[in-house]
Amino acid sequence: MKDSMNRLFEIAFLAIFLCASNVMAEETLIFYEGDPPLSHPAGQAPSGVYFDLVTAIFDDLGVSYTVHSLPFKRALMQAKEGKGIVAGIFKTEERAQYLDFSENFYSTQVVLFTVKHRSFPYAQMDDLRNKKIGAKLGWSYGQAFDTARSEGLFSVVEGESTSLINQLLQGRTDAFIDNKLTGIYTFKELGIIDQMEILPTPIDTGPHYLGAQKGAKQTLLAQFNERLAAFKKNGRYQSILAPYAQ
């Protein structure tokens, strides 16, 4: 009887240990809000391009995870502090000091949107001299734009998309910078797409990455990279993105 009881305790302890191990192994995936259809509107559950691609790969890897939705700056800070893996960010020199990155899992074009009757030619960064550009708070739009901004080539008004678009319509800024797919989605939702012009030369072609606290998730990021390559080779990557091309 004593041996049976000891055996039951051993089994119970093992079960508790395994459960605890599973909880400890669970990853936190952070998807920032406010960038549909790449991410999701504020106040809604995570969805969009980043969510569909990243969760499909983690599911395929068999990695257990929870999903969090945060504003962009908080999402970046959580990853920096080791509280999760943020999806869909640019790689910059500053961020590389505290984050490790996956391979690029999705590329976007960063473009300038103007009001049609106030458009201007843009072919190189110097064409933005003395312009006033609306940019979402805390975002990077590529090294060239960030450098020109820090050097004062143009001025930047930061804020949320709706406020920045209103300022553009009122003539208080010269252009609004955003991912092309996101900007088109936003202007369609607002019913003003016919008033807008997309300047044809991109500011940047933006590769997007997973970001995790430096040194903390290197093995997992390597596994993600391998499965990402397999997805692209076997067609699953293309099938996930197909609905967003319509």
LUMSE-430250 format. One record per residue: residue number from 0; z, x, y of N, C-alpha, C in turn. Coordinates in steps of 0.02 Angstrom, whole numbers. Layout:
% residues N
 pos     nz     nx     ny    caz    cax    cay     cz     cx     cy
 NUM      Z      X      Y      Z      X      Y      Z      X      Y
...
//
This chain:
% residues 246
 pos     nz     nx     ny    caz    cax    cay     cz     cx     cy
   0      0     41    -60      0      0      0      0     43     63
   1     42     96     61     47    141    118    -20    175    130
   2    -52    197     74   -118    230     81   -169    182    110
   3   -166    119     90   -213     68    116   -203     58    191
   4   -139     55    211   -124     47    282   -148    107    323
   5   -137    167    296   -160    228    330   -236    227    338
   6   -268    204    284   -341    201    286   -366    152    338
   7   -331     95    344   -350     45    394   -341     74    465
   8   -285    110    475   -274    141    540   -329    192    556
   9   -349    231    505   -401    281    515   -467    247    535
  10   -483    192    501   -545    156    516   -542    127    587
  11   -484     98    603   -477     69    670   -482    122    724
  12   -450    179    713   -453    235    761   -525    260    769
  13   -561    265    712   -630    288    715   -673    239    755
  14   -662    174    744   -701    123    779   -688    128    855
  15   -624    136    872   -607    142    943   -638    205    973
  16   -636    259    935   -665    322    958   -740    316    969
  17   -774    284    922   -846    275    928   -864    231    987
  18   -825    178    997   -837    134   1055   -827    172   1120
  19   -774    211   1122   -761    251   1182   -816    301   1195
  20   -841    331   1141   -895    380   1148   -957    347   1175
  21   -972    286   1151  -1030    251   1175  -1025    235   1249
  22   -965    214   1270   -955    199   1340   -964    261   1382
  23   -935    316   1358   -941    379   1394  -1013    402   1399
  24  -1053    387   1348  -1122    410   1346  -1168    366   1387
  25  -1144    308   1409  -1186    262   1445  -1205    290   1513
  26  -1269    287   1529  -1293    312   1592  -1293    257   1645
  27  -1290    276   1707  -1296    229   1763  -1362    243   1799
  28  -1406    194   1798  -1470    199   1833  -1464    161   1899
  29  -1480    196   1954  -1473    167   2021  -1543    153   2049
  30  -1555     91   2066  -1618     71   2097  -1603     46   2167
  31  -1632     78   2217  -1617     58   2286  -1658     -4   2305
  32  -1631    -41   2351  -1660   -105   2371  -1702    -97   2434
  33  -1744   -147   2446  -1779   -152   2510  -1848   -121   2511
  34  -1880   -111   2454  -1946    -78   2453  -1992   -112   2403
  35  -1997   -180   2402  -2040   -212   2353  -2114   -200   2370
  36  -2157   -197   2320  -2144   -208   2248  -2125   -144   2210
  37  -2115    -88   2246  -2093    -27   2212  -2022    -36   2187
  38  -1979    -64   2229  -1912    -82   2208  -1903   -157   2221
  39  -1844   -180   2239  -1831   -251   2243  -1803   -269   2312
  40  -1811   -332   2333  -1782   -353   2396  -1706   -349   2395
  41  -1676   -337   2453  -1603   -334   2458  -1572   -400   2435
  42  -1518   -394   2396  -1483   -453   2373  -1509   -481   2308
  43  -1563   -453   2282  -1591   -476   2219  -1579   -425   2163
  44  -1587   -448   2102  -1579   -403   2044  -1635   -351   2044
  45  -1621   -290   2020  -1672   -238   2017  -1735   -261   1980
  46  -1792   -244   2009  -1857   -260   1980  -1908   -215   2014
  47  -1971   -220   1994  -2023   -183   2027  -2048   -124   1986
  48  -2092    -84   2017  -2125    -29   1983  -2075     21   1954
  49  -2029     45   1996  -1981     95   1973  -1939     69   1915
  50  -1913      9   1923  -1870    -21   1872  -1909    -29   1806
  51  -1969    -56   1809  -2007    -68   1748  -2023     -3   1711
  52  -2044     48   1748  -2061    112   1716  -2000    147   1687
  53  -1948    154   1728  -1890    194   1708  -1852    162   1651
  54  -1840     96   1655  -1802     63   1601  -1841     62   1536
  55  -1908     56   1540  -1949     57   1479  -1942    124   1444
  56  -1940    179   1482  -1934    245   1452  -1864    256   1424
  57  -1812    234   1460  -1744    240   1434  -1735    197   1371
  58  -1764    138   1370  -1761     96   1310  -1794    131   1252
  59  -1851    162   1265  -1887    197   1212  -1849    257   1186
  60  -1811    289   1231  -1770    346   1211  -1707    324   1172
  61  -1690    260   1177  -1629    235   1145  -1567    254   1183
  62  -1574    267   1248  -1517    285   1290  -1486    222   1319
  63  -1421    214   1309  -1385    157   1337  -1375    167   1412
  64  -1382    113   1451  -1375    120   1523  -1353     54   1555
  65  -1323     60   1614  -1310      3   1657  -1354     12   1719
  66  -1367    -42   1753  -1411    -42   1812  -1371    -61   1873
  67  -1377    -20   1926  -1345    -36   1990  -1398    -41   2044
  68  -1386    -85   2092  -1429    -92   2151  -1390    -74   2213
  69  -1418    -28   2254  -1383     -6   2314  -1434      5   2371
  70  -1411      2   2433  -1454     25   2488  -1473     98   2477
  71  -1528    119   2506  -1556    185   2491  -1507    242   2502
  72  -1476    245   2561  -1433    302   2577  -1373    305   2529
  73  -1345    247   2512  -1289    247   2464  -1312    266   2394
  74  -1373    246   2376  -1399    264   2310  -1406    340   2305
  75  -1431    371   2358  -1439    443   2359  -1371    478   2356
  76  -1323    452   2391  -1256    482   2392  -1222    476   2323
  77  -1232    419   2290  -1202    410   2224  -1230    461   2175
  78  -1295    474   2179  -1325    524   2135  -1298    594   2151
  79  -1291    608   2215  -1265    673   2237  -1195    684   2210
  80  -1155    630   2207  -1085    635   2184  -1079    629   2108
  81  -1135    624   2073  -1133    620   2000  -1115    553   1973
  82  -1125    500   2012  -1106    433   1991  -1165    393   1965
  83  -1221    425   1954  -1279    391   1927  -1343    431   1939
  84  -1397    404   1912  -1463    435   1919  -1505    388   1963
  85  -1528    414   2020  -1566    372   2066  -1640    377   2049
  86  -1674    321   2053  -1745    318   2033  -1790    307   2094
  87  -1845    345   2096  -1896    333   2146  -1886    367   2212
  88  -1866    431   2212  -1854    467   2275  -1903    526   2281
  89  -1914    545   2343  -1952    606   2357  -1909    668   2341
  90  -1942    722   2326  -1908    787   2319  -1916    825   2384
  91  -1860    843   2414  -1860    883   2475  -1818    945   2465
  92  -1826    994   2510  -1788   1056   2504  -1713   1042   2510
  93  -1695    997   2555  -1624    980   2563  -1596    948   2500
  94  -1631    899   2472  -1606    864   2413  -1604    910   2353
  95  -1650    958   2350  -1651   1005   2293  -1589   1049   2291
  96  -1551   1051   2345  -1489   1090   2345  -1434   1056   2304
  97  -1439    990   2297  -1385    955   2261  -1410    909   2205
  98  -1476    905   2195  -1503    862   2142  -1551    901   2097
  99  -1553    883   2033  -1607    902   1988  -1654    843   1984
 100  -1718    857   1972  -1769    805   1972  -1806    802   1906
 101  -1828    742   1889  -1875    734   1833  -1944    755   1856
 102  -1993    749   1811  -2062    753   1831  -2080    691   1873
 103  -2132    697   1913  -2156    640   1951  -2175    583   1903
 104  -2143    524   1913  -2161    469   1868  -2204    415   1903
 105  -2212    421   1969  -2256    375   2004  -2273    403   2073
 106  -2337    400   2092  -2358    426   2157  -2382    369   2202
 107  -2363    373   2265  -2385    325   2315  -2417    361   2374
 108  -2457    325   2411  -2483    351   2474  -2437    328   2530
 109  -2417    375   2572  -2379    359   2632  -2430    354   2689
 110  -2430    297   2723  -2480    285   2775  -2448    259   2839
 111  -2487    258   2892  -2466    229   2955  -2499    160   2963
 112  -2458    111   2983  -2482     45   2999  -2480     35   3075
 113  -2534      9   3103  -2535     -6   3175  -2558    -78   3185
 114  -2545   -103   3245  -2575   -167   3265  -2648   -154   3282
 115  -2693   -197   3260  -2765   -183   3265  -2788   -166   3335
 116  -2765   -204   3385  -2790   -192   3453  -2755   -133   3487
 117  -2706   -103   3453  -2674    -43   3481  -2679     16   3433
 118  -2730     16   3391  -2737     69   3343  -2758    134   3377
 119  -2753    189   3341  -2773    255   3368  -2797    298   3310
 120  -2838    348   3324  -2863    391   3269  -2809    438   3244
 121  -2807    448   3180  -2761    496   3150  -2796    534   3095
 122  -2798    601   3102  -2826    643   3050  -2780    701   3032
 123  -2735    718   3078  -2688    773   3067  -2624    758   3105
 124  -2571    794   3088  -2506    780   3115  -2504    784   3192
 125  -2544    828   3221  -2544    837   3293  -2568    774   3330
 126  -2604    730   3294  -2627    667   3324  -2570    620   3338
 127  -2510    636   3312  -2451    594   3325  -2410    619   3384
 128  -2436    670   3419  -2399    699   3474  -2381    645   3526
 129  -2317    643   3543  -2289    596   3593  -2292    523   3572
 130  -2309    510   3509  -2307    441   3484  -2236    422   3466
 131  -2225    356   3460  -2160    330   3437  -2172    294   3371
 132  -2140    318   3318  -2152    294   3250  -2091    258   3224
 133  -2100    199   3195  -2047    164   3161  -2040    187   3089
 134  -1981    207   3069  -1969    233   3002  -1904    205   2974
 135  -1905    189   2910  -1846    159   2879  -1788    209   2877
 136  -1728    184   2888  -1669    225   2896  -1655    268   2835
 137  -1650    334   2846  -1631    380   2794  -1687    403   2749
 138  -1749    382   2761  -1804    397   2716  -1838    463   2735
 139  -1864    496   2684  -1909    553   2693  -1980    530   2679
 140  -2027    555   2720  -2098    536   2710  -2141    598   2697
 141  -2112    647   2666  -2148    708   2649  -2130    765   2695
 142  -2139    826   2671  -2116    885   2707  -2151    893   2774
 143  -2217    879   2777  -2254    888   2840  -2228    841   2894
 144  -2218    778   2876  -2193    729   2925  -2122    747   2946
 145  -2079    764   2897  -2010    781   2913  -2005    841   2959
 146  -2048    892   2946  -2047    952   2988  -2070    937   3059
 147  -2126    900   3065  -2151    882   3131  -2100    840   3170
 148  -2066    797   3134  -2014    755   3165  -1958    799   3191
 149  -1934    846   3150  -1878    889   3171  -1897    934   3230
 150  -1962    949   3236  -1986    991   3291  -2000    951   3354
 151  -1992    885   3350  -2001    843   3409  -2072    828   3428
 152  -2118    834   3380  -2188    818   3396  -2196    745   3416
 153  -2157    702   3386  -2157    631   3403  -2085    606   3397
 154  -2073    547   3421  -2006    518   3415  -2006    465   3360
 155  -1947    455   3331  -1940    407   3276  -1886    356   3292
 156  -1903    293   3281  -1854    239   3285  -1837    218   3214
 157  -1774    223   3194  -1753    206   3126  -1723    136   3124
 158  -1732    104   3066  -1703     38   3057  -1727      6   2993
 159  -1716    -59   2987  -1741    -97   2930  -1812   -120   2944
 160  -1849   -134   2890  -1920   -149   2897  -1935   -205   2946
 161  -1899   -261   2940  -1914   -319   2982  -1906   -303   3056
 162  -1852   -268   3073  -1840   -249   3142  -1894   -201   3167
 163  -1913   -154   3125  -1964   -105   3145  -2032   -138   3155
 164  -2048   -186   3113  -2112   -221   3119  -2113   -263   3182
 165  -2058   -294   3199  -2053   -332   3262  -2064   -287   3322
 166  -2035   -227   3320  -2045   -180   3374  -2117   -158   3380
 167  -2150   -150   3323  -2221   -132   3323  -2263   -188   3354
 168  -2250   -249   3334  -2287   -307   3361  -2277   -314   3436
 169  -2217   -297   3459  -2201   -303   3530  -2227   -244   3572
 170  -2256   -194   3539  -2282   -136   3574  -2230    -85   3593
 171  -2170    -91   3563  -2117    -43   3578  -2123     21   3537
 172  -2162     19   3484  -2180     79   3445  -2255     80   3435
 173  -2281    138   3417  -2353    146   3408  -2376    134   3336
 174  -2331    146   3289  -2349    140   3218  -2287    131   3176
 175  -2297    106   3117  -2244     98   3067  -2265    136   3005
 176  -2221    180   2979  -2238    221   2921  -2205    192   2859
 177  -2244    188   2804  -2216    160   2743  -2262    178   2685
 178  -2237    167   2624  -2281    171   2566  -2334    117   2573
 179  -2396    133   2556  -2451     87   2567  -2440     21   2531
 180  -2421     23   2467  -2412    -37   2428  -2356    -80   2456
 181  -2302    -48   2478  -2245    -83   2506  -2263   -116   2572
 182  -2297    -79   2615  -2315   -106   2681  -2361   -167   2674
 183  -2410   -162   2631  -2456   -218   2621  -2417   -279   2596
 184  -2372   -268   2548  -2330   -323   2522  -2290   -355   2578
 185  -2258   -314   2619  -2215   -340   2673  -2255   -380   2723
 186  -2312   -355   2745  -2352   -391   2795  -2381   -456   2767
 187  -2397   -456   2703  -2420   -519   2672  -2363   -570   2670
 188  -2303   -547   2652  -2245   -592   2650  -2231   -621   2719
 189  -2242   -583   2772  -2229   -605   2840  -2288   -645   2868
 190  -2344   -646   2832  -2402   -684   2854  -2440   -652   2913
 191  -2434   -586   2921  -2466   -553   2978  -2513   -497   2956
 192  -2533   -497   2893  -2575   -443   2868  -2640   -437   2908
 193  -2667   -493   2934  -2730   -492   2971  -2723   -458   3039
 194  -2661   -450   3063  -2651   -417   3127  -2645   -341   3122
 195  -2638   -318   3059  -2622   -248   3049  -2682   -206   3029
 196  -2679   -142   3044  -2729    -94   3022  -2694    -36   2987
 197  -2723    -14   2933  -2697     45   2897  -2739    105   2918
 198  -2708    154   2948  -2746    214   2966  -2768    249   2902
 199  -2833    266   2897  -2861    286   2832  -2836    353   2804
 200  -2815    399   2846  -2791    463   2821  -2717    458   2804
 201  -2698    469   2741  -2627    464   2723  -2586    518   2757
 202  -2524    501   2773  -2476    551   2796  -2459    599   2739
 203  -2453    570   2680  -2434    609   2621  -2450    568   2559
 204  -2462    603   2504  -2465    570   2439  -2399    585   2406
 205  -2360    533   2397  -2290    542   2380  -2274    537   2307
 206  -2259    593   2274  -2232    590   2206  -2160    566   2207
 207  -2142    525   2159  -2074    497   2155  -2041    518   2090
 208  -1976    533   2095  -1939    564   2041  -1874    527   2026
 209  -1846    543   1969  -1775    530   1958  -1735    587   1988
 210  -1678    572   2017  -1634    623   2044  -1564    617   2016
 211  -1537    673   1991  -1470    674   1962  -1431    734   1988
 212  -1366    728   1989  -1323    782   2014  -1342    848   1981
 213  -1347    900   2021  -1371    964   1997  -1329    989   1938
 214  -1364   1006   1884  -1332   1034   1825  -1302    983   1777
 215  -1303    918   1796  -1267    868   1756  -1310    833   1703
 216  -1376    827   1715  -1418    786   1671  -1483    821   1652
 217  -1481    886   1647  -1543    923   1635  -1575    905   1568
 218  -1535    898   1515  -1562    881   1449  -1594    812   1451
 219  -1559    764   1481  -1585    696   1485  -1649    693   1526
 220  -1652    730   1581  -1713    732   1621  -1771    761   1581
 221  -1757    812   1541  -1810    842   1499  -1835    791   1448
 222  -1789    752   1419  -1809    700   1371  -1851    646   1406
 223  -1831    628   1466  -1868    579   1505  -1939    604   1517
 224  -1945    668   1535  -2011    697   1549  -2056    694   1488
 225  -2029    710   1431  -2068    709   1369  -2093    639   1353
 226  -2048    590   1360  -2068    521   1345  -2116    493   1397
 227  -2108    514   1459  -2156    494   1512  -2226    518   1495
 228  -2232    580   1473  -2297    607   1454  -2327    568   1395
 229  -2284    549   1347  -2307    510   1290  -2332    441   1312
 230  -2296    410   1358  -2316    344   1384  -2385    348   1416
 231  -2397    400   1455  -2461    407   1488  -2517    418   1437
 232  -2500    453   1383  -2551    468   1332  -2568    408   1289
 233  -2517    367   1273  -2530    311   1227  -2547    245   1262
 234  -2549    245   1329  -2570    186   1365  -2514    140   1388
 235  -2453    152   1367  -2398    108   1388  -2385    112   1463
 236  -2392    171   1491  -2383    181   1563  -2431    137   1602
 237  -2494    139   1583  -2546    100   1618  -2534     25   1611
 238  -2511      4   1553  -2499    -68   1542  -2441    -93   1584
 239  -2390    -51   1595  -2333    -71   1637  -2355    -79   1710
 240  -2400    -36   1732  -2422    -37   1802  -2476    -89   1816
 241  -2510   -112   1765  -2568   -156   1774  -2553   -218   1818
 242  -2496   -252   1808  -2484   -312   1850  -2479   -296   1925
 243  -2460   -236   1942  -2452   -218   2013  -2518   -200   2047
 244  -2570   -192   2008  -2635   -175   2036  -2674   -237   2055
 245  -2648   -296   2040  -2684   -358   2053  -2674   -381   2126
//
